[in-house]
Amino acid sequence: MRTAVSGPICCYVGRIRVSVRCMAPSPVSDAEDKLRRWAEAQARRDEIVCEAAAAGVSIHRIQQITGIARSTILGILARRPKRPRLRVVSSDDLPPE
């Protein structure tokens, strides 16, 4: 785990004191980045499961390969035409804090 480093770094240039703050990424922003990457990977889950079932892959085999519970697979196949419930947001689209 990285810790945030915050503190003034002083430098004297031409008899003028200059202070610069250095801030490393915080553990919270690292955790949020990991969650975004996980969401991006999971966003297409339902679509891929539906494609596999339509191609003839059995529910049992989908379960073995993915580790998704049978009841979840059946739920995914039952709501096939609906829009995805998860919207992936890039870090560029986040509202300012």
N, C-alpha and C positions, 0 to 999 in steps of 0.2 A: 504494500500500500504506500502510495506517495503522500507526503504531508505537504501542506501548503506552507510556503516560505514567504513571509511578508516582513519587510523591514527596510528602512532607508539605506541606500547605498550612497555614500557621500564621495564627491570628487571635487577637488579644487582646480579650477581651470582659470587661469588669468586673474587670480585673486577673487574670483566669484565662486561662491559655494553653490554647487549643483546637487540636488537630491533626487534620486530616481527610485521609485518603488518597483520591486521585483515580485511578481506573483506567479507561483507555479499553479498548475491545474489542481483544483480541489478534489477530494475523494467523491464529493457529490456529483461534480460534472463528469468524472470518470464513470460513475455508476449510471448516470443518465445516458451517456454515450453507449454503454453496454446494453442498456434497455432498448435504445433506438435500434442497435444492430440486431438484437433478438427480435424485435417487432418486424423489422424488414424481412428477416428470414422466415418468420411465421405468417406474414401477410398473405402469402400465396398457398398456404397449407390446404385450405378447403378446395381451391381450384385444382390443385395437384391430385388430391384424393379423388375428386370427381372424375378427373381425366383417367386416372388409373382404373377406377371402377367401370367407366365407359369402355375402356380398352379390354376389359375382361379379367382384370386382376381380381381375385376373390377377396372378400372382406377379411377373411382369416389371414391371407398373405399380406394385405395392406397393414393389418395389425402387427404381424411379425416383423415386417420391415421397418415400420415407423414407430412402433411402441405406443401408438394411439389406441385408447380403449375401444372395444367393439361398439359400445353404446355411443361414443363420440363419433365414430365413423358413420354409424347409422343416422345420427343427427345431422351430420354434414351432408349426407346423401339426401336426406329428407328436405333440407332447406336449399337445395341446389340452385334454384333460380334467383334466390335473394342476393342482394348486394353484400359485400364483405362488411363485417362489423368493425374491422380495425382499419384505421386510416393512418398511413405512414407519413410522418412529418419530418422533413429534413431539418437539420439544425439551423439552416438559413431562414426557415419559415417561422421560427419561434418568436413569440411576442417578447418585446424588451422587458427586462425585469426592473 
